[in-house]
Amino acid sequence: MTFKANDLLTEQIAQYLGKQIIQGEMKPGERIQELRIASELEVSRGSVREALLILQRRHLVDIFPRRGAVVASISTRDVRDFFDLWFLLLERVVQNLAAGWQNDDLARFIELMAQLEEAKRRDDLQAFYDYGIEFLSALYRHADNRYLTDTLNDMLPLTQRCLYAILRAGQSQMERTHLFLESLLKTLIARDTARLKQMVADFGRDYSQLAQSAAEALEGRG
């Protein structure tokens, strides 16, 4: 294994570009101009290339011979397959948390729900999205299985892209998401594992349809 002194820099570049892709500032199929980005960020072109390889592994960028890197497209089939796996894994996490939480394990979730409520009240999409991702990340820490945790974290950038597209559809999606998370937390507190299973399955199906509609709209604009 070769040591690279600029690994932290390439991760920072990857996060910078990834955020633009996730939030729709860079569109599906858009060519990523390495020289422009290197100049804009005052970094080497090699660092940008390394960052693009990171984003390729995160399913945010496609790299083609002689064509270079482009923002990855996401089809309705891609979304459906992704949501099928994501909510299957998410169900495992919440079941584990419901069965095993103790003492202050749920304190952070209660705090985040208050912050989500306030962001929804202000119609602040960015804040609501950020707190929602924090809520997910907090859930993942209770997977109690490092391979499951690693898989969910590897999927997080694509999760973020789908969630942002759904929330951008309007206030009603913020309401829907908030209601689900609020009900999820109450059911976790009650340790009602049977209801959790049904809730996650139903919401996953509905959210998948929303994300597929968002992907279809993007394909149409392409």
N, C-alpha and C positions, 0 to 999 in steps of 0.2 A: 504494500500500500504506500503510495507516494504522498508525502506531506505537502500541503499547499498553503502558503501563508495567506492567500487571499480568499480562503473559503468563506469567511464571514462576509466579505465584500460581495461575493457572488450571491450569497443568500439574500443580502439586502437588496441587490439589483433584482433578484427573482421576486421578492416580495413587492417591490415597487411596480414592476411590470404586471405581476399577478393581480394586484389590486385594480389596476386599470382594466384588465380583462374581466375580472369578476364584476366590476361595477359598470361594464358596458362602454367604457370610454374607448376601448379598442375593440373593434367589431369582429365577429367571426369571419375568417377568410382574409382579414387584413394582413398585409405583409409587414413584418417587423424589421425596420431598418436599423441594422446593427450600428452603422457609422453615426447615424443621427442620435441614437440613444447614448452611444459612447461619448459623443461630444456634449450632449445635454447633461449627462451625469458626471462628466470629466473623469471617465474611467477608460481602461483599455478595451479594445474590441474583443480581446480574448476573454476578459471578465464577463462581457455581455454574452458571448457564446456559451460560456460555462453556465451562466444564469438561465439561458434558454434551454439547455439540457435539463436543468432542474425542473423547469416549467413543463417540459415534454413529459417527464416522469409523473408530473402532477396532472396530466391530461388537459392542460390549458393551452399548449402550443403543439403544433405539428411541424416537423422539420423534414424538408424534401431535398433530395440531391439537386444541385444547380439552381434550385428555386429559393432555398433558404427557409427561414422560419415564418410561419403564419399563425395567426390566432386560430386555435382549434374550433371547428364547427361542432355543434352539438345537435344531433338529430333527435326526433321524437323517440326513435328506437333506443338511442343512447340513454336518453332520460329515463325511459321506462325500465331498462335493464339496471341502471344505476339505482333508482328508487327501490326496485325489488330487493336488491342486496342491502342498501342502506337501512331500510326500515326493519329488515330481518335482523340485522346486527343491533340496531337500536333497541328492538324489543328485548334482546338478551341483556343489554345493559340495564334497562329500567327494571326488568324482573330481578336482576341481581341486587340492585339498589333497594328495591322494595323489601326484599327478603332480609337484607342485612344492615340497613342503616341504623345508626345509633347516635346518641348524644347530639352533637352539633353538626352532623353530616349534612343536614338539610338547610343550615343557616344561610349558606351562600345562595342557594336557590331562592329562598324567601326574599333575600336582599335584591337579587336580580329581578324577581317578579315586580317589586316595587319600582325599580328603575325602568322596566319595560312598560309598566302602566303609565309612568310619567312621560316617557317618550311617545307613547301612543296618544296621550292627551294633547301633547304639543304637535302631533302629526310630524314627528321628526324621524323620517325613514332611516337616516344614517345611524342615529343613536339606537333606534329599535333594532336594527340589523346587528349592530355591534354587540348589544347586550344579548341578543338571541344567540350569536356565535359563542359568547362567553358561557351562556347557559348550556349549550351543547358540549363545549370543552369541559365544563364542570361535570357533566354527566359521564363523559368518556373516562374520567379519572376513577370512576366507580365500576369499571368493567371487570376488575379483578382477574384479568387475563391479558398478559402483555401483548400477545399476538392479536387479540381482538382490539386492544387499544391502538396498537401500531397501525392496524388496517384502517380503523376509523380516522385516525389522524392523517394517513396517506390520502384518504378520500375527502378530507376537509376542504381543499381548494375547490373541487368540483361541487361539493355541498354548498359552499359559499356562493359559487356562481349561480346555481339553481335557486337558492333562497333569495338572493338579491333580485333576480329576474321576477320571481313571484311577488315579492314585496313591492316592487316598482309598479306592479299592476294597479295599485291603489289602496286607499284607506281600508277597504273591506278585507283585504288580505292581511293587513296588520291586525285587524280585529279578530279574524279567524285564527291567526297564529297565536295571538295573546290568549284567546279563549282556550285553545288546546293546551298551551303550556300551563295555564292556571289550573285546568282540570287534571293535567298530568301530575302536577305537584300535589294536589289534594288526594289523588289516588295513590301516589307514592306514600304519603303520610299515613293513609289508611291501610297500607300494605295489601291492597286489593289486586293481587296478581292476575286474576282472571279478567277483571275489567281492564287492567293495563294492556293485556294482550289484544283485546278487542279494540281499545282506543287507538293503539299504535297502528294496527292493521287498517282501521277505517280512515284515520287521518293520512296514513301513508298512501292509500289509494287515491284519496281526494287531492293530496298535494302533488302526486305524480301526474294526475290529469292537468292540474294547473301548470306545472313545469313543462309538460309536453305541449300545451297550448302556447306557452311563451317561446319554446324552441321552434314551433311551427311558424310563429309570427316572425322570428328572426330569419328563418329559412326563406320565408316569403319576401322579406326585404332584401335578402341576398340575391 
